Amino acid sequence: MNTPLPTRRLGASGINVTSIGLGLMSLSGIYGESSDDNGISVIHHAIDRGVTFLDSADMYGWGHNETLVGKALRSLKGEKRDKVILASKFGQTKLEGGGNGVDGRPEYVQAACEASLKRLGLDVIDLYYVHRIDPKVAIEDTVGAMARLIEQGKVRAIGLCEANPATIRRAHKVHPLAALQTEYSLLYREEAEETLKTTRELGITFVAYSPLGRSLLTGAVHDASEVANDRRKDHPRFHPGNFERNRDLLAPIEAMAKQKGCTPAQLALAWLLAQGDDIIAIPGTKRVARVDDNLGALNVKLTPAEVQALSHALPVGAAAGTRYPAGGMKGVYI
């Protein structure tokens, strides 16, 4: 029997989740192909290992991901199913002719939630996020509609993604936020660490997505050509010149990982979790073996001096290239 994994609380919601969860986006073809059977196997394996926090969204495969996780959950029974805490998101829309839009109108909030519940085959979503902030709609109106979902019993807790401190404060006044989700890793820290000041003041849990820099911090990608067939090829940090500079940043991580007998990915996750008990990591993967490797980070113990050494080895702003293409950067930290 597995030893229970450590848990952390989602704000003041009373909901506890494992400190390392599972991001599900890669199970919908974002980073290369993954069959539904494989996706269900990955989800089930993570749950078997004790992971209780799953993170989905309505735009992952434009509905496919929620349908997949719903199928995976329906095949679970008893205590194992009851322990799973599911997060999903709304707000990104698919535009005609390609590209993503954003919609934070109250009527869309209601419709999007009901559509997600139908795909998931559930009566309630544990944690429901605004995936991207709609600058055309007052955040008070969007969050007010999310609060009504809680009143209706369709959602247990709410959060924002990629919101700046001012937006977080305004939203939190309308209804307490349980979580704020933003990219955060040794490689990307600028906006995340600024946001942490606000979430900590307000008692909001910080959920870190892409905690391994979309694989850059794992040391597993040695050439940019290895990601030529998935979404990472469009990310500036994987572009020629930038990729090589970012790959060189791994040297001190790989050296300390070797010294401690762990993988670079485990060391990077251990560093992130050591930043505070209010931080939860949701690394994504489409491979069972990666689930196990990521959970191995929980066995890596870092001294304060080692945490500081890693922070100094990859100082704020050290990464080459922005974390999204120019268009995507317009939709974050709003």
N, C-alpha and C positions, 0 to 999 in steps of 0.2 A: 504493500500500500504506500502511495506517495505521501511524503511529508507535505502538509498544507503549505502553499506559497504565501509569502508575506503580503499583507493587504494594506491599502491606504484608502482614506475616505474621500468621496467626491463632495467637496465643500461642506455645507451644512445640511446636505440632503439626507444624511443617515445611511447612504449607500456605500458599502465597502467593496473594493475591487482589488484584484492582484496588482502589485506594483509594476509588473510587466504584463501587458495585454497583447492582443493580436490585431494588427491592422489588416483589413481584408481586401484592400483595393487591388492587390496584385492577383487575386483570384478571378478577376474579370478582364484579363488580357491586357492590362495596362503596361506591364513589364514582360511581355512575351506570353505565349499561349499557356493556358492552364485548363484542363478539362474539369467539368463539374464533379466527376468522381474524385479527381485529385483534390479539388477545393474542399469537398466534404471530408475527405480523409485528413487534410491539414487541420480543419476546424475541430474534428473529433479528437485528433491526437493532442492538440493544444488543451482541450478540455480534460482529456484523460490525464494529462500532466499536471492539471490543477489550475490552469488559466481560467479566470472567470470573466474577463473583460474583452468583449469583441467589438470592433469598430467598423461600421459600414457607412454607406451613404447612398442616396437615391441616384446620384450621378455616376457611381462606379458601374460601368457597363450600362448606364441609363436603365436601371431597374434590375438588371441581371444579378447584381451582387446581393441585393435584399432577397430576391427569390431564392438564390442559392443558400444563403444563411438560414432562411426560413425552413428550407428543406432539411438542412443539417440539424437544426434544432428540433424539428418534429420527430426525428428518429431517435432522440434522446428521451430518457424517462427518469422519473423519480428525482432523487436528490441531485443527480448530476445536471439535469435540466434546470432545476430550481435555482442552482447557484450561478447560472450564467446571467451576466448583466450585459445587455445589448445597447450599444449607442448607434444612432444613425443621424443623418444630416439632410437638410433641404436647403434650397436657395439658389443652386446653380441650375441653369436651364439650357436646353439644347436648341440653338438657333438654326433657322432654315439656312441651308447652304454651308453649315459647319460653324464651329466656334461655340463658345459658351456665353450665355447671358446670366443675369442675376435677377432674382425676384424676391423681395421681402415684404410684399403687400399682405396685409392681414388675411384677405380672402385666399391668397395663395398658400399661406402658412397652413390653414385649415385643410385645403384640398391636398396639399403635398403630404401632410401627415396621414390623412385617410388613405391615400394611395400607397404609402409605405406600409401601413398596417396590413393592407390587403395583400401586398406582395410577400410580406413577412409571415402572414398567417397568424398574427398576434392581435391581442386586444390592447396592449400597452407597450410603448417603447420606454425603456428605462432612462435613457439620457438622449435628449433630442437637441441637436445643434443647428444654428444658422451656419451653413457651410461657408458662405461668403456674404459680406455685408453689402446691402443694396444702398448705394449713396443717394438714391432718389427717394428713399422712404425713411422717415424718422425711425431710428432704432427703437424708440419708445413704442411706436405702433407695431413693429415686428414682434418685439418681446411681449407686448400686451397680448397679442394673439397667441403666442406660445404659452403664456400664463393661463389663457382660457383652455388650452389643451390639457393642462394639469387639472383644472377645475372639472373638465369633462371626463377625467380618468384615462385619457389616451396617452399621457406622458407622465413620467414620475419626476423628472428633473430636467433642467434646461441649461444650455451653454452656448457660447459663441466660438467661432473659429476665425483666426486671423484678424482680430479686432484690436485697435490701438487703445491705450489706456483711457482716453477721454470717452470713447464709445463704451468701453467696459463699465465705466462709472455710471454713465447715463442708463445703460441697460439694467445694471444691478439695482438701481433705485426703483425700477418698475417691478421687478421680481428677482429675488436672490438667484444668482447664477451658481450652479454647482461646479462648472468646469469651463476653462478656457483652453482651446486647442490651437496650438501654433507649432510650426517647425522649430525644433530645438535640438542641438547636438554640439559636440565639440567643434564641428565645422561651421555651424551657423548659430551665432549667439547674440548678435547685436540687438535686434528687436525683441527677441525672447527674454533676455535678461532685463531689458527696460520694462517689459510687460510684467515680469515677475514682481516688481516693486508694488504694482497696483493689485495684482491678484492676492499677494500676501497680506496687504493692508485690508482687503475686503474679505479674506477667508475663502477665496476661490481656488480650487485645485487646478494645477497646470498639467494638461495632457500633452505630452511631446510627441508629435508625429515626425516621421523620417529621422528617428534618433540615430540612425547609422548613415546619414547623408546619402540616402538612396544607393547604398552599397559602397560609397567611397571610403567609409571608415572601417570596412571589413577587411580590406586588403585583398579581396577576391578578384577585383577587376584590375587587370594590368595594362590594358590598352583600350582606348576609347572605341575601337572597332568592335569590342565585345558587347557593346550596348547599341549597336547600329540598328537593331530590329525592334527596339522598344522605345517608349516615351523619353527615356533618358537622353537620347540623341539630340533632343531639342533643348535640353537644359544647358545653359552656358557653362556650368561647372564641369561638364563633360566634353566641351569643345576643345579642339586641338590647341595646345598651349596652356589653357586653363587646367585641363585634365592632368597634364604632366606636373604642373606646379602643385596641384592638390594632392596628387599621389606622393610627391616628395614630402609633404607634410606628415605623412604616416610614419616616418622613420622612428621618431621617439615613442610613438604608440606601439609599434611593432617590437621595439627593444624592451619596453616595460612589460608588454604582454608575454614575451619570451621569458623574462626574468620571473614573472609571477605564475608561469605555467598555464596561461589562458590564451584565448584568441583575441585579436585586436577588437573584434566586435564585442566580445564580453567585457573588455576593458572600457570601451567607449560607453557601453550601457551602464556599467558600474559607476563610471564618472558622473553620468547624468543623474542616476538615482541618488548619488551622494550629495547632489546640490540641495536637497531638502526633502522632507517627508511629504511635502505637498506636490511632488512631481510624480507623474505616472508615465511610463514609456509604452508606446504601442508600435513596436517594429512590425513591419509587414513582411510576409514571405509566402511563396507558393510551394515551399519544400518542407517536408516533415523534419528533415535533419536540421534545418535552420531554426525551427521552433526549439529544438533541444539545445542547440548552440546558444541561442539568445537567453534561454532560461538559465544556462550555466553562469550567466553574469551575476546571478544571485549568490553564487558561492565565491565571488571575487571580493576580497576585503581590501579597501584602500585606506591608507592613513591620510590624515589631513595634509601632510607634506606631499604625498603622492598625488592627491587631488589637485593641489596647487601646482605641482610640477607639470601635470598634463594641461592645465589651464594656460600655463606660461608657454608650453611647447606649441600649442595652437592658439595664439592670442586672438582676441576679438578682431575680426576683420582680416584674418590671415588668408581666408579662402579666396581663390581667384574665380571671378564670374558670379553673377547673381544666381539666386536659387531657383528662379523661374525665368522663362523668356520674357521679353519686354512687356508683352500683353498680359501675361500672368502677374507680373509685378504690380500692375495697376489695380489688381483686385485684392491685394493683401495689406495688412496693417492699416485698415480703414477705421 
